[in-house]
Amino acid sequence: MKLLIHNAHLISPDLDLPHGSLLIENGRITSVLDPSQPTPPADTTIDAQGRMLMPGFIDIHSHGADRHDVCDNSLDAIRHIARTKLREGVTTWLPTTLTQPQAKLEEIAATCAAYHFHPDYPEFCRTPGLHIEGPFINPKNAGAQNPEYVRPPNFEELHRLHQIFPALILSLAPDMPGALPLIEQATALGITCSAAHTSSTAAQIQQAKLAGLRHLTHFCNAMTPLHHREIGAVGAGLLDDHLLLELICDTIHLSPDMLRLIFKLLPSDRLLMITDSMAASWIGNGHTHLGGLEVTVENHVARLTHGGALAGSALRFNHGLRNVAEITGLPLDQLVKTTSWNQAQSLNLQGFGKLHPGYHADLVLLNPDFEIHQTFIAGNPR
């Protein structure tokens, strides 16, 4: 079966093509056509009516959505989150855990594996692996992570989880004793290590990078800030050309000025948009939970009910892209790198993140206001 999406504003890394067309067959892109080329025959044709067509977003850091949390440890919850993320234009999602007891984390990994290996996969979002955030963090920087379950870095724990369902990202504090050997061992398994919830100095971040560290989790949040006598984890992220930075672009975790500064100083190739969303997304104001902790949502801001710490976000992925586009004014063929291409490259997800022949037809069709018109998984409308 051939699907043709025509009269689309094609946006892909270094490609901005109004009135273009995309031909899809057997779940893959077969042709990217400019307006001067004849329209090929197809079994089904969709008129995009000038809407933006981009590679489907890859959210590598999201705990949940619409009152459901990965740590609910429920197959129904995973399916609901995966279905809800499609409404944000997300076609690949890494279920992201929290600091929890090991036995529960193993149960959650098994639940995510059950979703991934179901005969109907990918029914909704693709889930190629886990993002394990915690439990190997600095309790002084716990934020909305439950300090009761924080513990020292332990490769055996990580390896057991990885055997149940692949861990693609491990977020940990490099300053904790035993973190550097764990980063080396995790990197040898193909796990991307990311600094998170940490009091690391810039020098400690550099030591961790030599051990294999490649990302900084929710950059600027729950890490040592930039200071003129010790530039901290934030300064290390700005200074080092090889670290990739996760950005929560809700204008809350990072102010508009901070987003403007980051995108001015750093190339798009080093930036990864995430949501860090949790059960608060899609609910408006109200009460929900995060890893067993009570959360209150007011004016799109999620905070722990007791203590007031920011508790993930209520951000929808497409709204984060809209925020950055409006704040920075950068061309979309550069910003689109931060929504899927960089993620795919960093995690070695071959054939994703670009409108190019041979690539998976995981796509998002957006209205001019960045609201989602339609998503496609393997060329199938969802």
C-alpha positions as CSV (number, residue, x, y, z in Angstrom):
1,M,0.0,0.0,0.0
2,K,1.3,3.4,-1.0
3,L,0.4,6.6,0.9
4,L,1.0,10.0,-0.5
5,I,0.9,13.1,1.7
6,H,1.0,16.1,-0.6
7,N,0.8,19.9,-0.3
8,A,2.7,19.7,3.0
9,H,5.3,22.1,4.5
10,L,8.1,19.5,4.9
11,I,10.4,20.3,7.8
12,S,13.3,18.1,8.6
13,P,16.9,18.7,9.7
14,D,18.3,21.2,7.1
15,L,15.1,20.9,5.0
16,D,12.4,23.5,4.8
17,L,10.2,22.7,1.7
18,P,6.7,24.3,1.3
19,H,4.2,22.5,-0.9
20,G,6.2,19.3,-0.8
21,S,5.1,15.7,-0.9
22,L,6.0,12.5,0.9
23,L,5.5,9.0,-0.6
24,I,5.3,6.2,1.9
25,E,5.2,2.4,1.3
26,N,5.3,-0.4,3.8
27,G,5.9,1.9,6.7
28,R,8.9,3.7,5.2
29,I,9.4,6.9,3.3
30,T,10.2,6.1,-0.3
31,S,10.3,9.6,-1.8
32,V,10.6,13.3,-0.8
33,L,9.2,15.4,-3.6
34,D,9.4,19.1,-4.3
35,P,6.6,21.0,-5.9
36,S,8.2,20.8,-9.4
37,Q,8.1,17.0,-9.4
38,P,5.0,15.1,-10.7
39,T,2.8,13.6,-8.1
40,P,3.2,9.8,-8.1
41,P,0.2,7.4,-7.9
42,A,-0.8,6.1,-4.5
43,D,-3.5,4.0,-3.0
44,T,-4.3,6.7,-0.5
45,T,-3.7,10.5,-0.8
46,I,-3.8,13.0,2.0
47,D,-3.9,16.7,1.3
48,A,-2.0,18.4,4.1
49,Q,-3.3,21.8,3.0
50,G,0.0,23.5,3.7
51,R,0.4,22.2,7.3
52,M,3.8,21.4,8.7
53,L,4.9,17.8,8.4
54,M,7.8,16.8,10.6
55,P,9.4,13.6,11.9
56,G,7.5,12.3,14.9
57,F,8.8,13.7,18.1
58,I,11.0,11.5,20.4
59,D,10.4,12.2,24.0
60,I,13.3,10.6,25.9
61,H,12.2,11.8,29.3
62,S,8.5,11.5,30.4
63,H,7.1,9.9,33.5
64,G,3.4,10.0,32.5
65,A,0.4,11.9,31.2
66,D,-3.3,12.5,32.0
67,R,-3.3,11.1,35.6
68,H,-1.2,8.1,34.7
69,D,2.4,7.4,35.8
70,V,4.9,4.9,34.7
71,C,5.4,4.1,38.3
72,D,1.8,3.1,38.6
73,N,3.2,-0.2,37.3
74,S,0.1,-0.9,35.2
75,L,0.0,-2.0,31.6
76,D,-3.2,0.0,31.2
77,A,-1.3,3.1,32.4
78,I,1.6,2.5,29.9
79,R,-0.9,2.1,27.1
80,H,-2.8,5.2,28.2
81,I,0.3,7.3,28.4
82,A,1.5,6.1,25.0
83,R,-1.9,6.9,23.5
84,T,-1.9,10.4,25.1
85,K,1.6,11.2,24.0
86,L,0.5,10.6,20.3
87,R,-1.8,13.6,20.8
88,E,1.4,15.7,21.4
89,G,3.0,14.5,18.2
90,V,5.3,12.0,20.1
91,T,5.8,8.8,18.2
92,T,8.7,7.4,20.3
93,W,8.7,7.6,24.0
94,L,11.1,6.3,26.7
95,P,9.0,5.4,29.8
96,T,10.8,7.1,32.6
97,T,11.0,5.8,36.1
98,L,11.6,7.5,39.4
99,T,13.5,6.7,42.6
100,Q,11.7,3.6,43.8
101,P,12.6,0.3,45.5
102,Q,14.4,-2.1,43.3
103,A,11.7,-4.7,43.4
104,K,9.2,-2.2,42.1
105,L,11.5,-1.0,39.4
106,E,11.9,-4.5,38.2
107,E,8.1,-4.9,38.1
108,I,7.8,-1.7,36.1
109,A,10.5,-2.8,33.6
110,A,8.5,-6.0,33.1
111,T,5.3,-4.1,32.5
112,C,7.1,-1.9,29.9
113,A,8.4,-5.0,28.3
114,A,4.9,-6.4,28.1
115,Y,3.7,-3.3,26.2
116,H,6.7,-3.4,23.9
117,F,6.4,-7.1,23.0
118,H,2.7,-7.2,22.7
119,P,1.6,-8.6,19.2
120,D,-0.1,-5.2,18.5
121,Y,3.0,-3.2,19.0
122,P,3.4,-0.3,18.2
123,E,-0.3,0.2,18.9
124,F,0.5,3.7,20.0
125,C,4.0,5.2,20.7
126,R,7.1,3.1,20.1
127,T,8.9,2.4,23.3
128,P,12.4,1.1,22.5
129,G,13.6,1.2,26.1
130,L,13.6,2.8,29.5
131,H,14.9,6.0,30.9
132,I,15.9,5.2,34.5
133,E,16.0,8.4,36.5
134,G,17.3,7.6,40.0
135,P,17.7,5.9,42.4
136,F,21.5,6.7,42.2
137,I,21.2,10.4,42.9
138,N,22.4,12.9,45.5
139,P,19.7,13.2,48.2
140,K,20.6,16.9,48.6
141,N,19.4,17.4,45.1
142,A,16.4,15.0,45.2
143,G,13.9,17.6,44.1
144,A,10.6,15.7,43.5
145,Q,12.4,12.3,43.7
146,N,11.5,10.4,46.9
147,P,14.6,10.6,49.2
148,E,13.4,7.5,51.1
149,Y,14.6,5.3,48.2
150,V,17.8,7.0,47.2
151,R,20.8,4.6,47.4
152,P,24.4,4.3,46.3
153,P,25.2,3.4,42.7
154,N,24.8,-0.3,42.1
155,F,25.6,-2.0,38.8
156,E,23.9,-5.2,39.7
157,E,20.6,-3.4,40.2
158,L,21.0,-1.6,36.9
159,H,22.0,-4.8,35.1
160,R,18.9,-6.7,36.3
161,L,16.6,-3.9,35.0
162,H,18.5,-3.8,31.7
163,Q,18.0,-7.6,31.3
164,I,14.2,-7.3,31.8
165,F,13.8,-4.4,29.4
166,P,16.7,-2.3,27.8
167,A,17.7,0.8,29.7
168,L,18.6,3.3,27.1
169,I,19.3,6.2,29.5
170,L,20.5,6.2,33.1
171,S,20.2,9.5,35.0
172,L,22.5,9.6,38.0
173,A,24.6,11.9,40.2
174,P,28.2,11.7,39.1
175,D,29.4,13.1,42.5
176,M,28.1,10.1,44.5
177,P,30.7,7.5,45.6
178,G,30.8,4.6,43.1
179,A,29.1,6.6,40.2
180,L,32.2,6.7,37.9
181,P,32.6,2.9,37.8
182,L,28.9,2.6,37.2
183,I,29.0,5.0,34.3
184,E,31.9,3.0,32.8
185,Q,30.0,-0.3,33.2
186,A,26.7,1.2,31.9
187,T,28.4,2.7,28.9
188,A,29.9,-0.6,28.0
189,L,26.4,-2.0,27.9
190,G,25.3,0.7,25.5
191,I,23.4,2.7,28.1
192,T,23.6,6.5,27.8
193,C,24.5,8.0,31.1
194,S,23.2,11.5,32.1
195,A,24.0,13.7,35.0
196,A,21.0,14.4,37.2
197,H,20.0,15.5,40.7
198,T,23.7,16.3,41.5
199,S,26.0,18.6,43.4
200,S,28.8,17.9,40.9
201,T,31.4,20.5,40.3
202,A,32.5,21.2,36.7
203,A,35.6,19.1,37.3
204,Q,33.4,16.1,38.4
205,I,31.3,16.4,35.3
206,Q,34.4,16.3,33.2
207,Q,35.6,13.2,35.1
208,A,32.2,11.6,34.5
209,K,32.5,12.5,30.8
210,L,35.8,10.7,30.6
211,A,34.0,7.7,32.1
212,G,31.3,7.9,29.5
213,L,28.8,10.5,30.5
214,R,27.0,12.0,27.5
215,H,23.9,13.9,28.6
216,L,22.8,16.4,31.3
217,T,19.3,15.6,32.5
218,H,16.7,18.5,32.7
219,F,19.5,21.0,32.3
220,C,19.8,23.6,35.0
221,N,17.3,21.9,37.2
222,A,18.4,20.0,40.3
223,M,22.1,20.6,39.5
224,T,24.9,23.0,40.6
225,P,24.2,26.4,39.0
226,L,26.6,28.6,37.1
227,H,28.8,30.8,39.4
228,H,31.8,32.9,38.5
229,R,34.1,31.0,40.9
230,E,32.8,27.5,40.2
231,I,30.8,27.0,37.0
232,G,29.2,23.8,38.3
233,A,27.3,21.3,36.2
234,V,25.4,24.1,34.3
235,G,28.7,25.8,33.4
236,A,30.2,22.4,32.3
237,G,27.2,21.9,30.1
238,L,27.6,25.2,28.4
239,L,31.3,24.9,28.0
240,D,31.8,21.3,26.8
241,D,31.1,20.8,23.1
242,H,30.3,17.1,23.4
243,L,27.6,17.0,26.1
244,L,24.0,17.0,25.1
245,L,21.5,18.9,27.1
246,E,17.9,18.0,27.9
247,L,15.7,21.0,28.0
248,I,12.2,21.3,29.5
249,C,10.9,24.1,27.3
250,D,7.8,25.1,29.4
251,T,9.2,28.5,30.3
252,I,8.9,27.4,34.0
253,H,11.8,25.1,34.5
254,L,13.8,27.3,32.1
255,S,12.7,30.9,31.8
256,P,12.3,32.5,28.4
257,D,15.5,34.4,28.8
258,M,17.4,31.2,29.7
259,L,16.0,29.4,26.7
260,R,17.0,32.4,24.5
261,L,20.5,32.3,26.0
262,I,21.0,28.6,25.5
263,F,19.8,28.6,21.9
264,K,22.0,31.6,21.2
265,L,25.1,30.1,22.7
266,L,24.8,26.5,21.6
267,P,24.1,24.8,18.3
268,S,20.9,23.0,17.9
269,D,22.9,19.7,17.4
270,R,23.6,19.7,21.2
271,L,20.1,20.2,22.5
272,L,17.3,17.7,23.2
273,M,13.8,18.9,23.9
274,I,12.0,16.8,26.5
275,T,8.8,17.2,28.5
276,D,9.6,15.5,31.8
277,S,5.9,15.3,31.9
278,M,4.0,13.4,34.5
279,A,0.4,12.6,35.5
280,A,-0.3,16.3,35.6
281,S,-0.2,16.9,31.9
282,W,-3.5,17.2,30.1
283,I,-5.5,17.6,33.4
284,G,-5.6,21.4,33.9
285,N,-5.6,22.5,37.5
286,G,-6.0,19.8,40.1
287,H,-4.3,17.1,42.2
288,T,-2.4,14.1,41.1
289,H,0.8,12.1,42.1
290,L,4.4,11.4,41.1
291,G,6.0,8.2,42.3
292,G,3.7,8.1,45.3
293,L,4.1,11.8,46.2
294,E,1.2,14.1,46.1
295,V,1.3,16.9,43.5
296,T,-0.8,20.0,43.0
297,V,-1.2,21.6,39.6
298,E,-2.0,25.4,39.3
299,N,-1.6,27.5,36.2
300,H,0.2,24.6,34.4
301,V,2.8,24.3,37.1
302,A,3.1,21.0,39.0
303,R,4.6,21.1,42.5
304,L,4.8,18.7,45.4
305,T,1.9,19.4,47.6
306,H,4.2,19.1,50.6
307,G,7.4,21.2,50.2
308,G,6.5,22.9,46.9
309,A,9.4,21.5,44.8
310,L,8.7,21.4,41.0
311,A,7.4,18.0,40.3
312,G,8.1,17.2,36.6
313,S,6.0,19.2,34.2
314,A,2.6,19.5,32.7
315,L,4.1,20.3,29.3
316,R,2.9,18.8,26.0
317,F,5.8,18.3,23.6
318,N,4.3,20.3,20.7
319,H,3.8,23.3,23.1
320,G,7.5,23.1,24.0
321,L,8.4,23.4,20.4
322,R,6.0,26.3,19.9
323,N,7.6,28.1,22.9
324,V,11.1,27.8,21.6
325,A,10.1,28.8,18.1
326,E,8.4,32.0,19.4
327,I,11.1,32.8,21.9
328,T,14.2,32.3,19.7
329,G,12.8,32.9,16.2
330,L,15.2,30.3,14.9
331,P,14.4,28.5,11.7
332,L,12.3,25.3,12.1
333,D,14.7,23.2,10.0
334,Q,17.2,23.8,12.9
335,L,14.8,23.5,15.8
336,V,13.5,20.2,14.4
337,K,16.9,18.6,15.2
338,T,16.1,19.1,18.9
339,T,12.7,17.3,18.7
340,S,13.8,13.9,17.2
341,W,17.0,13.8,15.1
342,N,19.4,14.5,18.0
343,Q,17.6,12.0,20.2
344,A,17.7,9.3,17.5
345,Q,21.4,9.9,16.9
346,S,22.3,9.9,20.5
347,L,20.5,6.7,21.3
348,N,21.4,5.0,18.0
349,L,17.8,4.7,16.9
350,Q,18.5,4.0,13.2
351,G,16.0,5.3,10.6
352,F,14.3,7.8,12.8
353,G,14.2,11.6,13.1
354,K,14.4,12.7,9.4
355,L,12.2,13.0,6.4
356,H,14.4,10.9,4.1
357,P,14.0,7.9,1.8
358,G,14.3,4.7,3.7
359,Y,13.4,6.2,7.1
360,H,10.5,5.1,9.2
361,A,7.3,7.0,8.4
362,D,6.7,8.1,12.0
363,L,5.4,11.6,11.4
364,V,3.5,14.5,12.9
365,L,1.3,16.9,10.9
366,L,0.9,20.3,12.7
367,N,-1.3,23.3,12.3
368,P,0.3,26.7,12.0
369,D,-0.3,27.2,15.8
370,F,1.7,24.0,16.5
371,E,-1.4,22.1,17.6
372,I,-1.5,18.5,16.4
373,H,-3.6,17.7,13.3
374,Q,-2.5,14.0,12.9
375,T,0.3,11.6,13.8
376,F,1.5,8.6,11.9
377,I,3.3,5.5,13.1
378,A,4.9,3.5,10.3
379,G,2.7,5.5,7.8
380,N,-0.5,4.6,9.6
381,P,-2.7,7.5,10.9
382,R,-3.3,7.4,14.6
